[in-house]
Amino acid sequence: MTSPHSDYFEPKLVSPEFVKNPYPLLHELRTQEPVYWSEAVGAWLLTRYDDVLVTMKDTAHFSNENRLGQAVAYLPPEKRANFKPFEDHYKTKGLLHSDPPDHTRLRALITKEFTPKVVEQMKPQIQKVVDGLLDSAEKKGKMDVVPDLAEALPIGVIAEILGVPVEDRHFFKKWTDAILGFQGVNKPAEEDLLRAQESLLDLRAYLVDMISQRRRSPRQDLMTKFVAVESEGERLSEAELINTCVTLFTAGHETTLSLPSNTIYTLLANPDQLQLLRQNPELLTSALEESLRFESPVSRQSRLMKADAELGGKTLRKGEMLFQMLNAVNRDPEYFTDPDKFDIRRKNNRHMAFGQGIHFCVGAPLARAEGFIAVGTVIRRFPNLRLVDNAADWDAGKRNSRVLLSLRVKL
């Protein structure tokens, strides 16, 4: 599987510089070797739109089952034995860790709680949260968009939906960061795996306690609905319920954290587009979709080969991992005209920021609503908004996500 380009690509693919600005190297990969085996990452990297689309739709070969649990497979047996709780978690069927027919059953239970109609009913609460966060920032005349708005919003909203008390919500940021910290390469560092396992155990224990409370005292929240379904048997086991709730927190947190902050940064870094949006507020939806394409919150997604398959002239073997490089496919010139230009008037924007096919993100309507309200409110309330630092502070420790560490602005 050794490529003639390995000496060039391998060190760059695992460098902090690649995380901060992946696009030039991804363009080279797409041009020279769009289906590329990386020893450093421990997986195939796919950078063409058409190839990734195949792997999203064909679950017979490109599987979600136990794909994240493979992260410990490279360890020697004596070390791997220390990660049994980690492996057990990801072996359990859950919304993100299953294929049909299990995925079909689980998705049917979850989707009805995140329909556009349901999300529409949540918008006043989202607006209230955003207004409160911006009121606090306005008193100071400045804001770091990441902690002051983008981080606080998704945890607050998903916690409100599930029924997590306000006083406990600070735990979830720490847990979700650690659980996401090992993802994005197939041979993560042991310390990243240990942090993820410890946080999984803490979060799972918290959820077990929540489930027990809801069995004793049902409430008007999503966790109570899940417990009611679980008590019916066959439709949802407790293990599946816990696994899926972990997914709702981690996936919901990272995407919705990135969308408002990435959009605000990109607009401020492209003042002509910000001015265009201020003059044409009806372009806000288009601006958010362009931000999802241009700086995709989830930069890569993994799949586990369930059977051998041919792709791009290469043979991908059963048991191997691949990464769908979403921030590459969303700038594929075969699908997007002038892909490295941020254009809020872009037409035919068929980006893959939320995936495609049966695994299309179930929380997409909620993420879009939170982004629309957060970005729209910031732009309306602060006509003199400007960056403190022109250089983007991308988090080099997050390989799976395109997320800013900070975004300081003056109001």
N, C-alpha and C positions, 0 to 999 in steps of 0.2 A: 504493500500500500504506500510505500515511500514515493513521494512526489519529487520531481526535479526542482520544484520551487520550495521545498521544505526548509532549506537553510535560510531562505529569505523570510518566509511567513511565520515559522514557528516561534522565534523569540518575540516577534511583534504581537502575535495573537494573545499572549499572556502578559503584556506590558501594561502598566498604568496609563501610558499614552494612548493605547488602543481604546481603553474604556472612555477616556476623555474625548477623543475624536476618532471614532471607528470608521468614518465614512470613506476616506481615501483608500484604506487597506481593503475594506469590503468591496469597493469598486474594482480593485485589482484582482481580488479573488473571483468576483463574478465574471470578469473578463477572461482571466487566465485559467481558472480551475473552479468552476461553480459548484462542483461536488468534490469537496476536498477533505481528505483524512488528516486530522491534526493529532499527532502524538501528544503534544503539549496539553491540548484540551481533552484528549481521550475520546474523540467522537468525530463523526462526519459533520462538516459545516456546509449548509446549503444556502446559497446567496441569490438564486434566481427565483422570481415570482412563480413561474410555472412549476418548478420542481417542488417548492414548498407547498403549493396548492395540492399537488398529488399526495404529499405526505399528510396533509390535514384531512383529506377525504378518505384515504385508504387505511382503515383501521385493521384490516386483515394482515398487513405487513408492518405498518408503522403504528406502534401501540402506545397507549397511555398507561397501561397497567404496570405498576411497580417501576416506572421509569426513574423516579427520584430515589428509590431504594437502591438503585444500582450504584449510587455515589460511593458506597463503602466496598464495592466488589473488588477494588484493586488492592485492598489492604490484606496483609498476611492473615491466616486464620486466627492466630492468637490475638491480634488487634481487632479483627472484624467481630470477634465474639463480644467485645465491649459495646457493640452497637446494636444489640438485639432489639431494644425498644424502638430505635430508629427504623430498623428494617421491618419490624412488626407493624409500625404505623403505616408505612408506605406500601406494604403488602395488602393492607385492608382496602377493600373497594370503597371508593369515595367519588365525588363528582369529577375531580380532576385525575383520578387514578383508576379509571375503569374504561372499558370499551363496551359496545352493545353486547348482550341485552341489558347488563347491569346499569350502564351509563344512561340508557334510555329511560329506565325506571326511576333512577335517582334524579335525572334532569327534569322529568315530568313533575316531580314533587317540589323542586326548587323554583322552576321557571315561573310558576303562577304567582310567586311572591315578589317577582321583579319585573312584571309586565309594565309596559308604558303607562297603563291606567293606574296601577298601584304606585308607581314612581311619581306620577302626577299628584297623587294625594300626599306624597312625602314632601313636595316642594316647599310648602310654607314652613315646615320644620327645618329644612335645609337652609332656607333664606334666613330664618331666625338665628341659626347657628352662625352663618356667615356674618350677619349684621353684628352679632355680639363680638365676634373675633375682630372685625374691622373697627368697631367702636373703641376697643382697647388700644388698637394700633394708632388710631387717629389722635388720641390724647398725647401720644409720644411724638407724633409727626414723622415717624419712620416705622419701618417694619422689616423683619426678615420673613419673607413670604413662606419659606419652607416650614419652620416651626410654628410661626404665628398664625398661619392659615392652612397651608396644604397638608401638614401632618395632623393638625387638630381636627380638621373637617371629616375625613373618611372614618377614622376610629370612632369619632363621636356619633356619626350617622349609623354605621353598621352596628355599633354597640347599642344604640337606641332601638334599632329594629329588633335585635336579638333579645334585648332586655338586660344588658349589663349595667349595673349601678354606676352612677357618675364617679363615685369615689374609687372604683376599681379600674377605670379605663386606662390609667397611665401604665398599667402592667402590659397592655396589649402592644404598645409601640415597641417595647423592649423584646417581647416574645416574637413578634412578627419579623423584626429586623434580624434576629438570630436565625430564625427558621428559613428566611430567604437568603441568608449570608453564604450558605454553601453552594447555592445553585448557580448554574451558568457554565461550569466546567464539570467534567466527569471524573476528575481526580482531585477533589477539594482537600485542603489541608485538614489534618486531624483536629486541630483546635477549632476550626469552623464547624466540623461535624459534631464535636463535643458540645459546642454552644447551641447548635441546632437541636441536638438530642435533649439537652437539659431544658430548653425552652418548650420543646414539644411535650415533655413530661409535665412541666408546670401548667401549660395551657390545657392539656388533656385533663389534668386533675381538676382544674377550675371548671371545665365544661362538664365533667362527671358530677361535680357538686351542683352545678346549675340544673342539670337534667333531673337530679334527685329532688331539688327544691320544686321544680315545675310539676313533678309527679305528685308531690304533696299539696302544692298550692299553685294551681294554674293561674296564669296572668294573660293580659292582652299583649302578647309579643310573639315573635317568630319562633323562639325556642319552645314555647308552649305548643304551638302548632306542630313542630317537628316531633315533640314528645308524644303528642296525640297520635300521629301517624305511626311512630315507632311502637306504641302500645297495641296497635292493631295487628302487629306481626306480619312477616313476609315482605311487606312493602319497604321497610327501613329497619335495619338492625341498629342497636346502640353503637356498635363499632363504626358502622357507616355514618351514623349521625355525627359522631365525634369527628371523624375524618373530614366530613363535609363542612362542619362548622370551622375547623382549622383553616380549610381552604377559603371560606368566606372572609375570614379575618385577614389572611395573608394576601390573597389575590386582590381583594377589595381595597386593602390598605395601600399597596404599592402603586397600582394603576391610578387610583384617585388622588394619591399624594402627588404623583408626577404630572398628571394632566394640568392642573391649575398653575403650578409653578413653572413647568416647561413652557406653557402657553404665554404666561405673563413675561417670562424672560425673552422668548423668541419675538414677541411683539415689541418689547422695548429695544431689542437688538436690531429690529427692522422698523425704524420709526416711520417710514413711508407706509408700511402696512398698518401700523397702529393708527396713524392719521386717517387712513382710508376707513378703518373700522369705526373710529370716532364719528366720521362723517356719514357712515352707513351702518348703524347699529344692527340692521337686519342681517349683516354678514357674520354675526357672531357664531352661528352654528357652523358655517363654512370655515371660519377661522379655527374653531376647535377641531374640526375634521382634518384640516391642513396641519395643525399642530400634532395630532395623533399620527399622521403620516411622517411628518418632517422630523420629529423627535419622539419616536414610539416609546411609550412608557415601559412596555415589556420588550426588551431588545432581542431576546432569544427564547425559544421554547424547545424542550427536549422531547424525543420519541425513542422508544426501544424497539429494535427490529424483532418482530415476532416470527418472521420467515425471511429467507433470502429474497432480494429484489434488485432489479437493474434500475439505475437512475443516472442520467447524464453520462452514459457510457461506462459507469462503474458498477461493481457488484457489492452491494451492502449485505453483510452476512447476519444471519440470525444471532441475536445476543449483543450486537453492536449498538452503540448509541449514535444519535444524530441530533444536531441543533438546527432548528429553523431560525435563521438569522433575520428576524423581522425588520430590523432597522436597515438591512440590505435590500430586502424585497420591496420595502416601501419607497425605495429610491431606484428601483429597476427602470432604466430608460425605455424598456420595451412596453411599460405600462404607464409611465408618468413623463410627460413632456417637461424638459428642464428640471429634473428631479431634485437638484440641489438648491433650487430657488424656493423660498417660502412665499407662497402666493395664496392669499385668503380668498381669491376669486376662482381658484382652481375648479375645473369641471371634471366629471368622471373620476372622482377620487376614490377608487376602489382599494383603499389601504387594508392591511391585515393587522392593524394594531390590536384588534379584539379577536383575531383568528378567523377561521372560516369553517364551514361544515358543521358537523354535529357538536364540536367542541367550541363553537363560537361563544365568547364570554357571556355567561348568564347575567352578569352584573353590568353589562354595557349600558343599558338604559339609565341605571343609577349613576354610573361614573359620568356619563354625558350630562345628566341633570346637575350633578354637583359641580362639574367643570363649568357649565353654562352659567349657573348662578354665581359661583365664586368669581370667575373672570369678568362677567358682565357687571357685577356689583363693584368690583375694584375699579374698572374703567370709568363707570359712571360717577363714583364718589370722589375719585382722585384725578382730576384733569391735568394736574402737573406731575403726575407720577414719573419718576426717573430712576435709573440705576445708580447705585453708589459705586459699584465695581463693574467695569465693562467686561472683564473676562468671566466666563461662566465657571462656576465652582462645581464641576461634575464629580460625583462620588466614585472614585477609582476603585473602591472596594466592592462595588455592586456590578457584577458581570451580567447578571440576568435582567437588570433594569437600567433604564436611562433616567437617572434621578439626580437632582441637585442637592448638594450638602447645605448650601445656603443661597439665598437670593435677597440681598439687602437693597431696599429701595427707600427713597425719600418720597413723602406723600405731598 
